[in-house]
Amino acid sequence: MELTLDEAISEAHSLIANTNSLVRVVLSGRRRNMQTRAVRIDIRPVQLKERIVLQLMENDGRQMTTSNIDPAEFDGVALLSSGYSNILVEHVSGSMSIRVTKKDQPLIHREMGEHKQELNHDKIKSRLLDQGDPFLKEVGIADQNGKVKPSRQDKYRQVEEFLRLLAPALESAIDAGHIKTPTDQQPLSIVDLGCGHAYLTFAAHQYLRKLGLPIHVVGIDVREESRIRNQAIASNLGVNSSIEFRAEEISKTTLNGADVVIALHACDTATDDAIAWAINNEAKLLLIAPCCHHDLQVQMQTIPEPWQLLARHGLMKERLGDLITDALRVQILKLSGYRTEVIEFVGDEHTPRNLMIRAIRTGATPDSLEVARYHEMLALWNVIPALEKRINLHKGVEQ
């Protein structure tokens, strides 16, 4: 007998309430015309001293917050009914998943199988990529025993944090209709511009394939030796059909388009090449981590008052130039029909280049105030961003 949505939620709540057998809960996606308090919520039972509590890890797309709740005080029905379109409940002997359709009908799937409870409070952050994933060994992050090498811990953390930003952003873009739901005939297309050793290229490929998404990933780097190395790794992993590498300049790539564009730490104006390619090809989701902002700093010869106070010292002028460069990049994206935000990629104890621009193409026409702000900024600093030279801004931007 088919269950109503309320009945399905009630059953899921009963499974959650049994903390003796609960393994984990994942809430994600957004039901039509509803807002959720976080992009994704992970719940699991943990042991604090002599009692079991429910640990909630809420990802708002920017950061993860963690809280512990007494099971007796947890209003599971309210949370499960609060607008999430995907509900997964795993317990020690199986799992139950609920997918809510656009017509608010539940699609229910139950599976039998063994899952292990992990009640250790110290293991708060679950890993999106298993340390034993073959790709980590192939790219040199993990050893032959599937353990991350001590010298590569920072790189592993970078990969993990990138996936934590990619996953909810991609899920939201698909739920909102900005990216079409991937199919075998039309897989999700991802391009990594300036992929280098392809740590993140392979990470995105392996993680999204693990989620069951049909994908095709392209890594682009100017060096032929990188292409040869990365393609060999793809062959060793047996994934040549869904990932490929090209030795091309970003500005001259023969690739025609992609749903998702990744560009992490492409040096100086290579970041502008990547953003320009994404804008000109109407990519839907951008994850850009800039690096080395030399172009605009060279142009900053005459510093307007009262900014001389910040620019009289070389180091401070350099950081100010970094901020102006990225602020103008964000504004150009906004004027080109993207909704943008600037977030922390990884903590600065792991890399000084920890800013990320996340943008989703909505096609919205910029208002006159945003256009005016952009031109005022250019006039104040007497600069022309490299990115502007590489694209055709909306007609409303021209003055």
C-alpha positions in Angstrom: 0.0 0.0 0.0 1.3 3.4 -1.0 2.0 5.8 1.9 1.0 9.5 2.0 3.8 12.0 2.6 2.7 12.4 6.2 2.8 8.6 6.8 6.2 8.3 5.2 7.6 11.1 7.4 6.1 9.5 10.4 7.8 6.2 9.6 11.1 8.0 9.0 10.7 9.8 12.3 10.2 6.5 14.1 13.5 5.2 12.7 15.3 8.3 13.8 13.7 8.1 17.3 15.3 4.7 17.9 18.8 5.9 18.7 19.9 2.3 19.5 19.8 1.5 15.8 20.0 4.8 14.0 23.2 5.3 12.0 22.6 8.6 10.2 20.1 10.9 8.5 20.7 13.2 5.5 18.2 16.0 4.5 18.9 17.7 1.3 17.2 19.4 -1.7 14.3 21.7 -1.5 10.6 21.1 -2.2 8.8 23.3 -4.6 7.9 26.8 -3.2 9.4 26.0 0.2 12.5 27.3 1.9 14.8 25.3 4.2 16.9 26.5 7.1 20.1 24.9 5.6 21.2 23.5 2.3 21.9 20.1 3.9 21.5 18.6 7.3 23.4 15.5 8.6 22.2 13.9 11.8 23.8 11.0 13.7 23.7 9.7 17.3 26.8 10.4 19.4 27.7 9.4 22.9 28.3 12.2 25.4 29.5 10.8 28.7 26.7 8.4 29.7 24.0 9.5 27.3 23.2 9.5 23.6 22.4 12.7 21.8 21.6 13.6 18.2 24.3 15.6 16.6 23.0 18.0 13.8 25.5 19.3 11.2 23.9 22.0 9.2 25.6 23.2 6.0 24.2 26.6 4.7 26.4 26.5 1.6 29.1 28.6 3.3 30.0 26.9 6.6 29.1 23.9 8.7 27.5 24.4 12.2 27.2 21.6 14.7 24.7 21.2 17.6 23.7 18.4 20.0 20.1 17.8 20.9 18.5 15.5 23.4 16.4 12.9 21.5 13.4 13.6 23.7 13.5 17.3 22.7 14.1 16.6 19.0 11.0 17.5 16.9 11.8 15.2 14.0 8.4 15.4 12.3 8.7 19.2 12.1 12.2 19.1 10.6 11.4 16.3 8.1 8.3 18.4 7.0 10.2 21.7 6.7 10.8 21.6 3.0 13.5 19.0 2.2 12.9 17.0 -1.0 15.3 14.2 -0.2 15.3 12.3 3.1 17.7 9.4 3.9 17.5 7.4 7.1 20.1 4.7 7.6 19.8 2.2 10.5 21.9 -0.8 11.5 19.8 -3.2 9.3 19.0 -1.1 6.3 17.8 2.3 5.0 14.7 4.3 4.0 14.8 7.1 1.5 12.1 9.5 0.6 12.1 11.7 -2.5 9.3 14.3 -2.6 8.1 15.1 -6.1 7.0 18.5 -7.4 3.4 17.3 -6.7 4.3 16.6 -3.1 4.1 12.9 -3.6 6.6 10.6 -1.8 8.7 8.2 -3.7 9.9 5.7 -1.1 12.7 3.2 -1.4 13.7 0.8 1.3 16.9 -1.3 1.4 18.1 -4.1 3.6 21.8 -4.2 4.6 24.2 -3.8 7.4 25.3 -0.3 8.6 27.6 0.3 11.5 26.9 2.9 14.2 29.7 5.3 15.0 29.0 7.0 18.3 32.4 8.6 18.9 31.9 12.3 19.4 35.4 13.1 18.2 34.6 12.0 14.7 32.3 14.9 13.9 33.1 15.5 10.3 32.2 12.7 8.0 34.4 12.3 4.9 32.9 12.8 1.5 35.7 10.8 -0.1 36.9 7.6 1.4 40.7 7.7 2.0 40.8 4.4 0.2 39.4 5.8 -3.1 41.8 4.6 -5.8 42.2 8.1 -7.3 43.8 9.3 -4.1 46.5 6.7 -4.4 47.0 7.4 -8.2 47.5 11.2 -7.6 49.8 10.6 -4.7 47.7 11.9 -1.8 47.2 8.4 -0.2 49.7 5.6 0.2 49.3 2.1 -1.1 47.4 1.1 2.1 44.7 3.7 1.4 45.9 6.1 4.2 46.5 9.8 3.5 50.2 10.6 3.6 51.2 13.0 6.4 52.7 15.4 3.9 49.5 15.5 1.9 47.0 16.2 4.7 46.5 19.8 3.6 45.8 18.7 0.0 43.3 16.1 1.2 41.6 18.8 3.3 41.4 21.1 0.3 39.8 18.3 -1.7 37.3 17.6 1.0 36.4 21.3 1.5 36.0 21.8 -2.2 33.5 18.9 -2.4 31.6 20.3 0.6 31.1 23.5 -1.4 30.4 21.9 -4.7 27.8 19.4 -3.5 25.2 21.8 -2.0 25.7 24.4 -4.7 25.2 21.8 -7.5 22.2 20.3 -5.7 20.6 23.8 -5.3 21.2 24.7 -8.9 19.5 21.5 -10.1 16.6 21.9 -7.7 16.1 25.5 -8.8 16.1 24.5 -12.5 19.3 26.5 -13.3 20.9 23.2 -14.3 18.9 20.4 -16.0 18.7 17.2 -14.1 21.5 15.0 -15.5 20.6 11.9 -17.6 22.6 9.3 -19.3 21.8 11.0 -22.6 22.6 14.5 -21.3 25.1 14.1 -18.4 26.3 16.9 -16.2 29.2 18.6 -17.9 32.1 19.9 -15.8 35.3 21.6 -16.9 38.3 22.3 -14.7 40.2 25.2 -16.2 43.8 25.1 -15.3 43.5 21.6 -13.8 47.3 21.0 -13.1 47.7 17.7 -11.4 43.9 17.3 -11.5 43.4 16.6 -7.8 40.0 18.4 -7.8 39.1 17.2 -11.3 39.3 13.6 -10.2 37.7 14.4 -6.8 34.6 15.9 -8.4 34.4 13.0 -10.9 34.7 10.3 -8.2 32.4 11.9 -5.7 29.6 12.8 -8.2 29.8 9.3 -9.7 29.5 7.9 -6.2 26.2 9.9 -5.9 24.9 8.2 -9.0 25.0 11.4 -11.2 25.7 10.9 -14.9 28.7 13.2 -15.6 31.3 14.1 -18.1 34.4 15.9 -16.8 37.1 17.7 -18.8 40.4 18.9 -17.4 42.2 21.6 -19.3 45.8 22.6 -18.7 48.3 24.2 -21.0 51.0 21.6 -20.3 51.1 18.5 -22.5 52.9 16.6 -19.7 49.9 17.2 -17.4 47.5 15.9 -20.0 49.6 12.7 -20.5 49.9 12.1 -16.8 46.2 12.8 -16.0 44.9 10.7 -18.9 47.1 7.8 -17.8 45.6 8.0 -14.3 42.1 8.0 -15.9 43.1 4.9 -17.8 44.4 3.2 -14.6 41.1 4.0 -12.9 39.1 2.8 -15.9 37.1 6.0 -16.2 38.2 7.2 -19.7 34.6 7.2 -20.8 33.5 10.0 -18.4 36.7 12.1 -17.9 39.2 13.5 -20.4 42.1 15.9 -20.5 43.2 18.5 -23.0 46.5 20.4 -23.4 45.2 23.9 -24.3 45.3 27.4 -23.2 42.1 28.4 -21.3 41.5 31.3 -23.7 41.9 29.1 -26.7 40.2 25.9 -25.6 38.2 24.1 -28.3 35.6 23.1 -25.6 32.2 24.7 -26.5 30.5 24.8 -23.1 29.8 23.2 -19.7 27.3 23.3 -16.9 29.9 23.7 -14.1 33.2 25.6 -14.3 36.0 25.0 -11.8 39.1 27.2 -11.7 41.1 27.0 -8.6 44.3 29.0 -8.2 44.8 29.8 -11.9 47.5 32.4 -11.7 46.8 36.1 -12.3 44.8 36.7 -15.5 44.4 33.0 -16.1 41.5 33.4 -13.6 40.1 36.1 -15.8 40.4 33.8 -18.8 38.5 31.1 -16.9 35.7 33.5 -15.8 35.5 35.0 -19.3 35.2 31.5 -20.9 32.4 30.7 -18.4 30.5 33.9 -19.1 30.9 33.8 -22.9 29.7 30.1 -22.9 26.9 30.8 -20.4 28.1 28.2 -17.9 25.5 27.7 -15.1 27.6 27.3 -12.0 31.1 28.7 -11.3 33.5 27.9 -8.5 36.5 30.2 -8.8 39.4 30.5 -6.3 41.7 33.3 -7.6 45.4 33.5 -7.2 48.2 36.1 -7.9 46.6 39.4 -8.7 49.3 41.3 -10.6 47.4 42.9 -13.5 45.4 45.4 -11.6 48.1 46.2 -9.1 50.4 47.3 -11.9 47.6 49.7 -13.0 47.2 51.2 -9.5 49.7 54.0 -10.0 47.6 57.0 -8.8 46.0 56.1 -5.5 42.9 58.2 -4.7 42.5 59.9 -1.3 42.0 58.8 1.4 43.2 55.4 0.3 46.8 56.5 0.4 46.7 55.5 4.0 46.3 51.9 3.0 48.5 51.9 -0.1 51.6 53.6 1.2 53.0 50.2 2.4 53.7 47.6 -0.2 52.2 44.6 1.5 49.0 46.5 2.3 48.8 47.9 -1.2 49.1 44.4 -2.6 46.3 43.1 -0.4 44.1 46.1 -1.3 44.8 45.3 -5.0 43.7 41.7 -4.4 40.4 42.9 -2.9 39.7 45.4 -5.7 40.5 42.8 -8.4 38.1 40.2 -7.0 35.4 42.8 -6.1 35.4 43.9 -9.8 35.3 40.3 -11.0 32.3 39.6 -8.8 30.6 42.8 -10.1 31.2 41.8 -13.7 29.7 38.4 -13.0 26.6 40.1 -11.5 26.3 42.4 -14.5 26.5 39.4 -16.8 23.5 37.7 -15.2 25.0 35.7 -12.3 24.0 35.6 -8.7 27.3 35.8 -6.8 28.8 35.3 -3.4 32.3 35.3 -1.9 33.0 32.6 0.6 36.0 31.1 2.4 37.4 28.1 0.6 39.7 26.6 3.3 41.2 28.1 6.4 44.2 30.4 5.9 46.3 28.1 8.0 46.2 25.7 5.0 46.5 28.1 2.2 46.8 32.0 2.0 44.6 31.8 -1.2 41.4 30.9 0.5 38.8 33.1 -1.1 36.3 31.5 -3.5 33.8 33.2 -5.8 30.7 31.1 -6.3 28.3 32.2 -9.0 25.1 30.8 -10.5 23.7 32.0 -13.8 20.1 33.3 -13.4 20.1 35.5 -16.6 18.8 38.5 -14.5 19.3 41.9 -16.1 21.5 44.2 -13.9 19.8 47.3 -12.5 21.2 50.8 -13.2 22.5 51.2 -9.6 24.8 48.2 -10.0 26.0 49.4 -13.4 26.7 52.8 -11.9 28.7 51.4 -9.0 30.9 49.4 -11.4 31.8 52.5 -13.5 32.3 54.6 -10.4 34.8 52.0 -9.1 36.7 52.1 -12.4 36.8 55.8 -12.5 38.0 56.1 -8.9 40.9 53.8 -9.3 41.6 54.5 -13.0 41.8 50.9 -13.9 40.4 48.5 -16.5 39.9 44.9 -15.3 41.4 42.2 -17.5 38.1 40.4 -17.3 36.2 43.3 -19.0 38.5 43.1 -22.0 37.7 39.4 -22.4 33.9 39.5 -22.5 31.0 41.5 -24.0 29.3 43.0 -21.0 25.5 43.5 -21.0 24.5 46.5 -23.1 23.2 48.2 -20.0 26.8 48.4 -18.6 28.1 50.5 -21.4 28.1 54.3 -20.9 
